Amino acid sequence: MKRLDRNQIAARVARDIPEGAYVNLGIGLPTLVASHLPQDREVIIHSENGILGLGPKPAPGQEDEDLIDAGKAPATILTGGAYFHHADSFAMIRGGHIDICVLGAFQVSAAGDIANWHTGEADAIPAVGGAMDLAAGAKQVFVTMEHLTKQGESKVVERCSYPLTGLRCVTRIYTDLAVIDVKSDGLHLVEIVAEGLSFDELQRLNGVALKYRAAA
């Protein structure tokens, strides 16, 4: 079985982001999505620290210490973009003006709950950031993550055991093994992306029942 790497997961997400969408990319793997958006497709990237029209990472030596993204990494802004007060940025999120947010996760439940800010361990540093606002305010929530933990346990679970970020908010899950839709009647397999992985093996690894209708 050949799993997708992090850039390949990001590229698969980018395929599903439509022209004209306002998109927030979470810290970590989700930030890679911006590098895979087609040049001829206009997608407006929002950063919750107060940027609309976020551009690619600056070239080495071209960083502006006054221009960073929500993860505190050096950023650029595209022609026509803007930056503004943090409160205005969150008003956009809470007002339902973000079409898609892409978040990483520790767990996603069969009902579409997401846990992505704290593992509950005593030595873990809580870091919720704007994730709760995004989970509640974005029109669609895409999750990117490796399908299994280092211990081989599925991150797609019947019920989250970690502290929750949002309830019944996840629209679609993108992993190194598969793309899965979260619907009112359960989890629907969209596509197996890992080369050489059968549906039966994915079902065994997933641990939560998947609905799948093979193409005729």
C-alpha positions as CSV (number, residue, x, y, z in Angstrom):
1,M,0.0,0.0,0.0
2,K,1.3,3.4,-1.0
3,R,-0.1,6.2,1.1
4,L,-0.3,9.9,0.1
5,D,2.3,12.2,1.6
6,R,1.4,15.5,3.2
7,N,1.7,17.5,-0.1
8,Q,-0.4,15.0,-2.0
9,I,-3.1,15.2,0.7
10,A,-3.0,19.0,0.3
11,A,-3.2,18.7,-3.5
12,R,-6.3,16.5,-3.2
13,V,-8.0,19.1,-1.0
14,A,-7.1,21.9,-3.5
15,R,-8.9,20.0,-6.3
16,D,-12.2,20.5,-4.4
17,I,-11.9,24.2,-3.6
18,P,-14.1,26.1,-6.2
19,E,-13.5,29.4,-8.0
20,G,-14.2,32.4,-5.9
21,A,-14.2,30.7,-2.6
22,Y,-13.2,32.4,0.6
23,V,-11.0,29.9,2.4
24,N,-9.2,29.8,5.8
25,L,-6.3,27.4,6.1
26,G,-5.4,26.0,9.5
27,I,-1.9,25.7,10.9
28,G,0.2,22.7,9.7
29,L,-0.8,20.5,6.9
30,P,-3.7,22.8,5.8
31,T,-1.4,25.6,4.9
32,L,0.1,23.4,2.2
33,V,-3.2,23.6,0.2
34,A,-2.4,27.2,-0.9
35,S,0.6,25.9,-2.9
36,H,-1.5,23.5,-4.9
37,L,-4.4,25.8,-6.0
38,P,-4.4,26.2,-9.8
39,Q,-2.9,29.4,-11.1
40,D,-6.1,30.2,-13.1
41,R,-8.5,29.7,-10.2
42,E,-9.2,32.7,-7.9
43,V,-9.4,31.6,-4.3
44,I,-9.3,34.2,-1.6
45,I,-7.3,33.0,1.4
46,H,-8.3,34.4,4.8
47,S,-6.0,34.4,7.9
48,E,-7.7,34.9,11.3
49,N,-5.0,37.3,12.5
50,G,-6.4,39.8,10.0
51,I,-5.5,39.2,6.3
52,L,-7.7,38.7,3.3
53,G,-5.9,37.8,0.1
54,L,-3.0,35.9,1.7
55,G,-0.3,35.1,-0.8
56,P,2.4,32.5,-1.0
57,K,5.4,32.3,1.4
58,P,8.0,35.0,0.7
59,A,11.2,34.0,-1.0
60,P,14.2,33.7,1.4
61,G,15.5,37.2,2.2
62,Q,12.2,38.8,1.2
63,E,10.4,38.3,4.5
64,D,8.6,41.3,6.1
65,E,8.7,41.0,9.9
66,D,5.4,43.0,10.1
67,L,3.5,40.6,7.8
68,I,2.8,37.2,9.2
69,D,0.0,34.6,9.0
70,A,-1.9,33.1,11.9
71,G,0.8,30.6,12.6
72,K,3.3,33.5,12.9
73,A,5.1,32.4,9.7
74,P,6.3,35.1,7.2
75,A,3.6,35.8,4.7
76,T,2.8,37.8,1.6
77,I,-0.4,39.6,0.5
78,L,-1.7,39.5,-3.1
79,T,-2.7,42.5,-5.1
80,G,-6.1,43.7,-4.0
81,G,-5.7,42.0,-0.6
82,A,-6.1,43.7,2.8
83,Y,-5.2,43.5,6.4
84,F,-7.3,44.6,9.3
85,H,-8.1,44.4,13.0
86,H,-8.3,40.9,14.6
87,A,-11.9,41.6,15.7
88,D,-12.9,42.3,12.2
89,S,-11.3,39.1,11.1
90,F,-13.4,37.1,13.6
91,A,-16.5,39.0,12.7
92,M,-16.0,37.6,9.2
93,I,-15.7,34.1,10.6
94,R,-18.6,34.3,13.1
95,G,-20.8,36.1,10.5
96,G,-20.6,33.1,8.2
97,H,-18.6,34.7,5.4
98,I,-15.9,32.0,5.2
99,D,-16.9,29.4,2.6
100,I,-14.4,26.7,3.6
101,C,-12.0,26.2,6.4
102,V,-9.4,23.5,6.3
103,L,-8.3,22.2,9.7
104,G,-6.0,19.5,11.0
105,A,-7.4,17.1,13.6
106,F,-6.5,14.5,16.2
107,Q,-9.9,12.8,15.8
108,V,-13.1,13.2,13.7
109,S,-16.3,11.3,14.8
110,A,-18.8,9.5,12.7
111,A,-21.2,12.4,13.4
112,G,-18.7,15.0,12.2
113,D,-17.5,16.2,15.6
114,I,-13.8,17.4,15.5
115,A,-11.2,17.3,18.2
116,N,-8.0,19.2,17.2
117,W,-6.8,21.4,20.0
118,H,-5.8,19.2,22.9
119,T,-5.1,15.6,23.5
120,G,-6.1,15.8,27.2
121,E,-2.6,14.7,28.3
122,A,-1.2,16.5,31.3
123,D,1.9,17.7,29.5
124,A,0.2,18.8,26.3
125,I,-0.1,22.5,25.6
126,P,-3.7,23.6,24.7
127,A,-3.7,25.6,21.5
128,V,-7.3,26.1,20.3
129,G,-6.6,29.4,18.5
130,G,-9.4,30.3,16.2
131,A,-10.4,26.7,15.5
132,M,-13.6,26.7,17.5
133,D,-14.9,29.9,15.8
134,L,-14.0,28.4,12.4
135,A,-15.6,25.1,13.1
136,A,-18.8,26.9,14.1
137,G,-18.8,29.7,11.5
138,A,-17.4,28.3,8.2
139,K,-20.0,27.1,5.7
140,Q,-17.9,23.9,5.2
141,V,-15.2,22.3,7.2
142,F,-12.6,20.1,5.5
143,V,-10.3,18.1,7.7
144,T,-6.8,16.9,6.7
145,M,-4.9,14.3,8.7
146,E,-3.0,11.0,8.6
147,H,-5.7,8.3,8.9
148,L,-3.9,6.4,11.7
149,T,-2.0,7.3,14.8
150,K,1.6,6.2,15.3
151,Q,0.1,3.3,17.3
152,G,-2.0,2.3,14.3
153,E,-5.4,3.4,15.7
154,S,-7.9,5.2,13.4
155,K,-8.4,8.9,13.9
156,V,-11.8,8.5,12.4
157,V,-13.8,7.3,15.4
158,E,-17.3,6.5,16.5
159,R,-17.0,9.1,19.3
160,C,-14.2,11.5,20.0
161,S,-12.3,10.8,23.2
162,Y,-10.3,14.1,23.1
163,P,-11.8,17.5,24.1
164,L,-14.0,18.7,21.3
165,T,-13.4,21.7,19.0
166,G,-16.8,21.6,17.3
167,L,-20.0,19.5,17.1
168,R,-21.4,18.0,13.9
169,C,-19.4,20.5,11.7
170,V,-17.1,18.4,9.5
171,T,-18.1,18.2,5.9
172,R,-15.3,16.1,4.4
173,I,-12.3,14.2,5.6
174,Y,-9.0,14.0,3.6
175,T,-6.4,11.5,4.7
176,D,-3.4,9.6,3.3
177,L,-5.8,6.7,2.7
178,A,-9.1,8.0,1.6
179,V,-11.6,10.9,1.1
180,I,-14.7,10.5,3.2
181,D,-17.9,12.6,3.3
182,V,-19.7,13.1,6.6
183,K,-23.5,12.9,6.1
184,S,-26.6,12.7,8.3
185,D,-26.7,8.9,7.7
186,G,-23.1,8.2,8.4
187,L,-19.7,8.2,6.7
188,H,-19.6,7.9,2.9
189,L,-16.4,6.9,1.1
190,V,-15.7,9.2,-1.8
191,E,-12.4,7.9,-3.0
192,I,-9.6,5.6,-1.9
193,V,-6.4,7.5,-2.5
194,A,-3.8,5.1,-1.2
195,E,-2.5,2.9,-4.0
196,G,-3.1,-0.8,-3.5
197,L,-5.6,-0.4,-0.7
198,S,-8.9,-2.3,-1.0
199,F,-12.2,-1.2,0.4
200,D,-12.3,-4.1,2.8
201,E,-8.8,-3.3,4.2
202,L,-9.8,0.4,4.5
203,Q,-12.9,-0.6,6.4
204,R,-10.8,-2.7,8.8
205,L,-8.4,0.2,9.4
206,N,-11.1,2.8,9.7
207,G,-12.9,1.1,12.6
208,V,-16.2,3.0,11.8
209,A,-18.6,1.7,9.2
210,L,-18.3,3.2,5.7
211,K,-21.0,3.5,3.1
212,Y,-19.7,2.9,-0.4
213,R,-21.4,2.6,-3.8
214,A,-19.0,1.4,-6.4
215,A,-19.2,3.0,-9.9
216,A,-21.3,1.1,-12.3
